[in-house]
Amino acid sequence: MVIPPRVVLALAVFLTSLTALALEGTLLVANREGGSISFFDLATEREIARVPIGPAIPHEVAISPDGRWAVAGEYGPNGSPGQRLVVIDIVSARVEGYIDLGTESRPHDMRFLPDSLRAVATMQDSDMLALVDIFSLEVIRKYPTGGREGHMVRLSPDSTRAYVTSRGAEGTLSVIYLEEDIEPTVIETGPGAEGLAVTADGAEVWVLNRQETTISVIDTQSLKVVEEVSSHAFAGRAESLETGQIAAVNGATGQGVGGYLRLYDAKSRAVLQDFLIPGDQSGTGGYGLLAVGEVLFVATRSGGSILIYDLKDPSTPFTLADDHEGPDGMAWTPLRLNVFQN
């Protein structure tokens, strides 16, 4: 699994023009109903591959900074949780190997470190965060989160901290110090703490309290909640944008709440725009969200749609797919399948 120098050079060229190529490359989508990862070629607007994960269904997927590898988690249905991470070779669209996190793990969300060799993953059922090596397929270390039901994870800009939201009990944000041997800092936010976003400068973490209509803004220096921002009901996913905005989507199974894409100004924390997400507005499903440059991808589990919003004109999204198998978490790479084959 050594990356040839010519691949590294090509990736550097791709990544220097990320925004310009945001609608090129490949979008990976975790399919909750299909138990698989879909590969959408954005140049042709078609699904060109599907990697089966199995009945231990994935909810999220992450891609390495070099664009070459993906990791998904075997989350599993209620009553039969999974315990492995799945490492995927993107260019060949195949499973490269598995990392066993042990019983009572139920991995949900994951993020790569800058070296593209290591990743962190939430272990919801054991309230731990795993640091893994995707090449040796081994667990390097496990960190306690200090919360209950650690669900989503993001990294600080320098990747020395991991931020984990725990949606159980009172709802918390855990600050985990990846390079230090100290206990995590646990900050109470609100019931159902789930989606989160780290501002581009790393100064704040926005935590969506899904069981309230609030977003807790945490200062990363004082590690305190400095403001509560209003949200739509059941807001569950957030993304930090290069344009200095925070995007959030809402929706919940069986709650009859229509889904919105809402944009906030990260500095003033004011609501800038609200867009009703097209499709089934019965509130029968949640939403996935991904930001790439000035483009937002929104996945709707109820209607099985994958929508693309251009932030230069976000009023009318482009539909990449309809009636898909419960699309949820997404990730993007500038690579295309077999792009380096002769």
URQUI-V67552 format. One record per pair of residues at least 6 apart in sequence whose C-alpha atoms are under 6 Angstrom apart, sorted by the first residue. I is the first residue (numbers start at 1). J is the second residue. D is the distance in whole Angstrom. If there is no record, write none. Layout:
I;J;D + I;J;D
This chain:
19;293;5 + 23;42;6 + 24;42;5 + 24;43;5 + 25;42;6 + 25;333;6 + 25;334;4 + 25;335;5 + 25;336;5 + 26;40;5 + 26;41;5 + 26;42;6 + 26;332;6 + 26;333;5 + 26;336;6 + 27;39;6 + 27;40;5 + 27;331;6 + 27;332;5 + 28;38;6 + 28;39;5 + 28;330;6 + 28;331;5 + 29;37;5 + 29;38;5 + 29;330;5 + 30;37;5 + 30;58;6 + 30;59;6 + 30;60;6 + 30;327;6 + 30;328;6 + 30;329;5 + 31;37;6 + 31;325;6 + 31;326;5 + 31;327;5 + 32;57;6 + 32;58;6 + 32;59;6 + 32;326;5 + 33;325;5 + 33;326;5 + 34;325;5 + 35;53;5 + 35;54;5 + 35;55;6 + 35;57;4 + 36;51;5 + 36;52;4 + 36;53;5 + 37;50;6 + 37;51;5 + 38;50;4 + 39;47;6 + 39;48;6 + 39;49;5 + 39;50;6 + 40;46;5 + 40;47;4 + 40;48;6 + 56;74;5 + 56;75;6 + 56;76;4 + 56;82;5 + 57;74;6 + 57;75;6 + 57;76;5 + 58;73;5 + 58;74;5 + 58;75;5 + 59;329;6 + 60;109;6 + 60;329;4 + 61;71;6 + 61;72;4 + 61;329;6 + 61;330;6 + 62;70;5 + 62;71;5 + 62;111;6 + 62;331;6 + 63;69;6 + 63;70;4 + 64;112;5 + 64;116;5 + 65;116;6 + 67;333;5 + 68;90;6 + 69;88;6 + 69;89;5 + 69;90;6 + 70;87;6 + 70;88;5 + 71;86;5 + 71;87;5 + 72;85;6 + 72;86;5 + 73;85;5 + 73;107;5 + 73;108;6 + 74;82;5 + 74;84;6 + 75;81;6 + 75;82;5 + 75;106;5 + 75;107;5 + 75;108;6 + 76;82;5 + 81;106;5 + 82;106;5 + 83;101;5 + 83;102;6 + 83;105;5 + 83;106;5 + 84;99;5 + 84;100;4 + 84;101;6 + 85;98;6 + 85;99;5 + 86;98;5 + 87;95;6 + 87;96;5 + 87;97;5 + 87;98;6 + 88;94;6 + 88;95;4 + 88;96;5 + 89;96;6 + 91;337;4 + 91;338;5 + 92;338;6 + 99;137;5 + 104;125;5 + 104;126;6 + 105;123;5 + 105;125;5 + 105;126;5 + 106;123;5 + 106;124;5 + 106;125;6 + 107;122;5 + 107;123;5 + 108;122;6 + 109;121;6 + 109;122;6 + 109;152;5 + 110;120;5 + 110;121;4 + 111;119;5 + 111;120;5 + 112;118;6 + 112;119;4 + 113;119;5 + 117;133;6 + 117;134;6 + 118;132;6 + 118;133;5 + 118;134;6 + 119;131;6 + 119;132;5 + 120;130;5 + 120;131;4 + 121;129;6 + 121;130;5 + 122;129;5 + 123;129;6 + 124;149;5 + 124;150;5 + 124;151;6 + 127;145;6 + 127;148;6 + 127;149;6 + 127;150;6 + 128;143;5 + 128;144;4 + 128;145;5 + 129;142;6 + 129;143;5 + 130;141;6 + 130;142;4 + 131;140;5 + 131;141;5 + 132;138;6 + 132;139;4 + 132;140;5 + 145;174;6 + 147;166;6 + 148;166;5 + 148;168;5 + 149;166;5 + 149;167;6 + 149;168;5 + 150;165;6 + 150;166;4 + 151;165;6 + 151;166;6 + 152;164;6 + 152;165;5 + 153;163;5 + 153;164;4 + 154;162;6 + 154;163;5 + 155;161;6 + 155;162;5 + 156;202;6 + 157;202;6 + 160;178;5 + 161;176;5 + 161;177;5 + 161;178;6 + 162;175;6 + 162;176;5 + 163;174;6 + 163;175;5 + 164;173;6 + 164;174;5 + 165;172;6 + 165;173;5 + 165;193;6 + 165;194;5 + 166;172;5 + 166;193;6 + 167;192;4 + 167;193;5 + 167;194;6 + 170;190;6 + 170;191;5 + 171;189;6 + 171;190;5 + 171;191;5 + 171;192;5 + 171;193;5 + 172;187;5 + 172;188;4 + 172;189;5 + 173;186;6 + 173;187;5 + 174;185;6 + 174;186;4 + 175;184;5 + 175;185;5 + 176;184;5 + 189;216;6 + 190;209;5 + 191;209;6 + 191;211;5 + 192;209;5 + 192;210;5 + 192;211;5 + 193;208;6 + 193;209;4 + 193;210;6 + 194;208;6 + 195;207;6 + 195;208;5 + 195;236;5 + 195;237;4 + 195;238;6 + 196;206;5 + 196;207;4 + 196;238;5 + 197;205;6 + 197;206;5 + 197;238;6 + 197;239;5 + 197;240;5 + 198;204;6 + 198;205;5 + 199;240;6 + 203;220;5 + 204;218;5 + 204;219;5 + 204;220;5 + 205;217;6 + 205;218;5 + 206;216;6 + 206;217;5 + 207;215;5 + 207;216;5 + 208;215;5 + 209;215;6 + 210;234;5 + 210;235;5 + 210;236;6 + 213;230;6 + 213;231;5 + 213;232;6 + 213;233;5 + 214;229;6 + 214;230;5 + 214;231;5 + 215;228;6 + 215;229;5 + 216;228;5 + 217;225;6 + 217;226;6 + 217;227;5 + 218;224;5 + 218;225;4 + 218;226;6 + 234;250;5 + 234;251;5 + 234;252;6 + 235;249;6 + 235;250;4 + 236;250;5 + 237;248;6 + 237;249;6 + 238;247;5 + 238;248;4 + 239;246;6 + 239;247;5 + 240;246;5 + 244;266;6 + 245;264;5 + 245;265;5 + 245;266;5 + 246;263;6 + 246;264;5 + 246;266;6 + 247;262;6 + 247;263;5 + 248;261;6 + 248;262;5 + 249;260;6 + 249;261;5 + 250;259;5 + 250;260;6 + 251;257;6 + 251;259;5 + 251;283;6 + 251;286;5 + 252;283;6 + 252;285;5 + 252;286;5 + 253;283;6 + 253;284;4 + 253;285;4 + 254;283;6 + 254;284;5 + 255;283;6 + 256;282;5 + 256;283;4 + 257;283;4 + 258;281;5 + 258;283;5 + 259;277;6 + 260;275;5 + 260;276;5 + 260;277;5 + 261;274;6 + 261;275;5 + 262;273;6 + 262;274;5 + 263;272;5 + 263;273;5 + 264;270;6 + 264;271;4 + 264;272;5 + 280;303;6 + 284;302;5 + 285;301;5 + 285;302;4 + 286;301;6 + 287;299;5 + 287;300;5 + 288;298;6 + 288;299;5 + 288;328;5 + 288;329;5 + 289;297;6 + 289;298;5 + 290;296;6 + 290;297;5 + 294;311;5 + 295;309;6 + 295;310;5 + 295;311;6 + 296;308;6 + 296;309;5 + 297;307;6 + 297;308;5 + 298;306;6 + 298;307;5 + 299;305;6 + 299;306;4 + 299;327;6 + 299;328;6 + 301;326;5 + 301;327;5 + 304;322;5 + 304;323;4 + 304;324;4 + 304;326;5 + 305;321;5 + 305;322;4 + 306;320;5 + 306;321;5 + 307;317;6 + 307;318;6 + 307;319;5 + 307;320;6 + 308;317;5 + 308;318;5 + 309;317;5
